[in-house]
Amino acid sequence: MENFIKSAGIFHVGFGVRDLEVSRKFYQETMGFTEMVECFDQVNDTMADTFRNTHHVLSGYMFHHRTGGLTLEPIQLQCPTPRAIFTMPQLGDIGPNKVTFAVSNVEKFVTEYQEKVKFLGEPQSVTLPGFGEYTFVFGRDPDNNILEFASWDGATVDQGGTGGIRILGLAVTEMERSKAFYQKHCDMDVVVSEHDRFSGLVSAVSGSPDTRVKSCLLDCGKGSRSPFGTAMLELYEVSSPRGRSIPFGTQWGDFGFMETSTVALGSMYQLAQYYEKEGIEIVQRPTTAVVNKEEGVEYWFMYVRDPDGNFVETVGIHSIR
C-alpha cells in the first residue's frame, strides 16, 4: 500500500481572516488572484471531527493567480468566535508562516506597489545552493500575515511582471524530523538542500537582526499530474530567537495561516488507512466537501497533523459518473 501516490503537491493554504471582503479585495484586486475555484457562504457544521461536534459556521473563498501556483483559501469563522493565533506574526512562529509571490523584479515591484502593499525592510539578495540568485523583500497583508515577494531564475510571472504564490513557508521546530515527514508521507523531494543563507537578513519579520535560519526547499514532481496548480514547500527552523510554539487553545479558523493542503490523486480511504498504519493522527476523517453533478465529481478532504501538530489537509477528487 505504501507505493501508491500520497500527494501530487502543495495545493492551497487556508487562513482565518477578520473581514472576508477586505481580504478578497486585497488578494483579487491588488495581487491578481482573479481565478475563482470555489465560493462558499454560511457553511454549517461541515467539519464535525475537527471541531469535535461543536456547532460552527464559516464563509470563504478559494482562488489563485492567473499564472497559477498556490491557491488561497481565506476563511471567516462566524461561530465559534475566532481570535488571533499571534497578534503580530513573526518569521519562525511554528506553522504555515508566509507565502512567497513570484515577481520579475523586486525593486521595480516595490516602487510600483508601495501605495498598495505594506512593505517591510529593504530588498535583499542571496545565492541559494543549486537554485541560483534569489532576491526578496517582505510585506504584510490586511491581517498582518507575512508575505514575501521574490525573483529567481525560472519564476513564472505575467506580462506585468507579477506572478502567483510559488512557495509556502512552514516554520518547524526540528528540520530533519519535518523534512522526513513531508518526504515520506507527502511524496516531497528536496529541491534546495538545507542552508543558512537567510541568517541575518530577516530582521524585518523576525524581531532580531541576528536571527539564525536553517532552510530547505521541497517540491513534488507529481505536481504536473495535479488538476490544480501546485507550489513548493519551504521548511525553515528559526533560532535566536527561537520560533514561538502554537498557542494553547488555537482552533481551526483563528486569524492567521492555519493549514497546509496537498492534493491527492487516488483513494482518500486508502490514504486514511495508510496514515492509521503509520500512527499519524487523523483529525478529520475523509469527508465530502462539494458535489458537482454537472462535472460529475465529488470533492473530498481530510486532516492529519504533522510532527509539530500543524494541520495538513488532503483534497481529493472522486468521479461520480
N, C-alpha and C positions, 0 to 999 in steps of 0.2 A: 504493500500500500504506500510505502514511502517514496516510490518512484513517480507518483502522479504529480502534475503541476499544481503547486500550492498557491502560487501567485504569479500574475503577469505584470506586476509592477505597482508602484505607488499611484493611486487613483485620485484621492482627494484628501483635504484636511477639513475637519469640522471645527467650528469655533463659535462660542457663545458671544452675542453682542447685546449692547444696551438698547440700541434703536436699529431695527432691521432696515428701515428705509434709508437712514444715514449711511449704513454700511453698503447697501445696494448701490446707492448713488456714487459712493467713492470708488468702489471696485468696477462698476459698469461704466460710468461716465468719465471718471478720471483715469482709471487703469486699463480700460478697454476690454473688460470681461463681458462681452456682449452676447456670447453663445450660451443660451439658456439650456440647461439639462433637465431641470425639474423645478417646480414651484409648488410649495405646499403651505396651506394656511389653516391654522387652528386644528392641528392634528392631535387627536386624543388617544392617550394610553396605548401607543404602538410599541413601547419598549418595556414591557412588564418585567422582564428579568433584570434589566439594568436599573430600573427604579424600584425593584423589589415590590412590585404590585402597588406602588404608591401612585395616586392619580397625577397625571402630568399632561400639559398642553403646550404645544410648541408650533412655531411657524418658521419657515426658512426658504432659502433658495439654493440651487446648485447651478453654477455657471463657470465657464472657462474663457480664456483669452482666444481671440480669433486665430492666433497662431498655434493654439493647442497648449499642451502642458498640463499642470496640476489643476484639477477642478476645486473650486472653493465652495464651502457649504456654511455660510453664516446662519446661525440659529438664534432665534429669540425665544427663550423659555418664559412662558407666562405663569406656569404653575408646575412645580413649586418655585418659589421666588429665587432667582439666581443671584449670585454675588461674584465679586472678582476673585479669580484664582490668585492673582497678585495685583496689588494696587498699581504698581509700575513694573511691568515685566522687565527682567534683565537677562542678558545673554548668559546662558548656563542654568537658568531655572529649569529644573527637571521636567521633561515632557516635550511635546511639539513646541518649538520655541521661536522659530522665524520661518519666513518664506522668502525665496530668492527669485526676483524678476530678472529676466534677461533684457539687457539694453545694448545697443550697438556702441554707445559712447557715454560713459558715466558722467564726465564733466559736462557734456552738452545736455544730458538729461537733467542734471541738477539745475542748470541755468534755465531750461525751458519749463521745468515743473516746480520751481521754487515757490510759486504762489499757490500750488495745488497740493503739495506734499510737505509734511513736517520732516525735514532732513536733520540728521544728527551727525556732527563731526564733518570731517573733510574726506574726499575720496582717497583711498589707499590702494597700493598695488603690491602683489606678491607673485612669486612663481611657484606653482604647485607641482609636486613631483609627478611626471607623466601626464600632466594636464596643460601646462604652459602658463602664460601670464594671465593673472586674474585681478581685475580692478573692481573695487566695490565701495559702496557708501551705504550707510544705514538711514532708516527713517521709521516713522510710526504711522499706523492707520488711526481712524477715529476712536478706536478703543485702546489705543496705545500698544497694540501688538507690534512686535519688531518686524520691520520689512528690510530686506536687503536688495539693492539694485546693483547688478554686476554685469561685466562684459568679459568674454573669453572667446577664444578661437572656436568657431563652430556653433556659438549660441544662436538660436533661432529667433529672429525679430522680423517685424513687418517693414513696409517701406518708410514708415515714420521713425524707425529705429527702436521701437519698443516691442517687447515680446511677453509671453506668458510666464508663469511660475515654473521654473525648471528644477528647483531644488527645494525640498522640505527639510528644515533643520530640526534635529531631535537631540536635545541635551540629555546625557546619560550620566550615571554615577560611576560606571566601570566599563570602559571602552570595549575590552576584549569580550566580556560577557554579552553585551548588547550586540556586538558585531556577529558573534557566533549564533545568537538567536535569530537575527534577521537573515543571515546566510542560510541557516538550516531550515527555518520554518516559513520563510517568505521568499525563498529562492533568489536572494540577492547576491550579486557578485561585487568584488572590490574593484572600483574604478581608480580611485586615488588612495594609496596606502596611507597609514597613519603618519601624521606630520604635526609640527608645531608652528607653522609659518604665520598663523594669525596671532600668535602671542605678542602682546604689547601694542596691538593695532585695533583693539575692540573697546577701548575705554568709553566710547560714546554710548555703548549699550551694556557694558559690564559693571560699571561702578568703580573701576580701578584702572589706572594707567599701566599697571604691571600684571594684568591678568594673564595667566598661562592657560593655553588652549591646546588640547590634543584633538585632532580632527581626521576623519576619513570619509570617503565618498563611495556610496554603493549604488548599484543600478541593477535592473533586471532585464537580461537580454530577451526575455519572453514578452516584454512590453509591446513589441511590434505586432504581437498577435492579439493585443487587447482591443476591444471595441471602443475604448476610451483613450484619451491621451494619458500619458504617464509622466512621472518625474523621477529624478534621482533622490536618494536619501542621504543626507549628511548627518553622521553621528559625531558629536563632539562632547568632550569631557572638559569642563572648565574648573580650574583650581586657582586659589589665591586671587580673589575669594572663591571658595567652593560654591558651586551652583546650589540654590535653595531647593529643598525637597518639596514634593507636592503637599500643600497644606492639608491637615487632617479635616475630614468632612467635605472635601471638594466633591461636587457632583457633576455628572454629565449636563452640559448646558450652562455652566458657570462662565463668566466673561473671560475670554482668552482662548488660545488654541488648546484643543482638548483631545483630539484623536488623530491617528494616522490611519488611512484607509488604503487597502490593497484591493485589487480586482481578481476574482477567481474565474478560471475558465472551465472548471469541472464541477463535480457534485459538491454542494455545500455540506451535505450529510457525511460524505466521505472525508471531507476536510475536518469536520467536527469530531469524527471518530479518531482521526489522526491526532488531533490536539489532546483528546482524552487519553489516548495511549501514551503520549509524550508527557502527561502530567501538567499540561498548560491549562490555567484557569479559564473556563468559558463563562463570560459574564452574561452574554445574550445568546441564547440558542439560535440556530438558523430560523429566521423569521421572514415572512413575506412582507415586503415594503410596498410595492406597487404592482398592480396587474394591468398590463396594457393589451387589451384584447385585439386592438387594431394591428399592433405589431406582432401579436402572438407570443408575448414574452411576460415572464414574471421577474421582478427584481427582488432579490433576497439580500439579507445582511446578517452578520454575526459579529460578536465582540469577544476578544480574548484580551489578556493582559501580557505585556512584555516584562522583562526582568525588573524594571523599575515600577511596575504597576500601572503603566500607561495603557489607555485603551488602544487596541489595534482592531480596526473593523475590516471585515472582508465583505465585499459586494459581489454578488453572483447573479448571472442571468440564466434563467431556465426557460426553454421553449415550451409552450402550451399548445402547440399545433400538432 
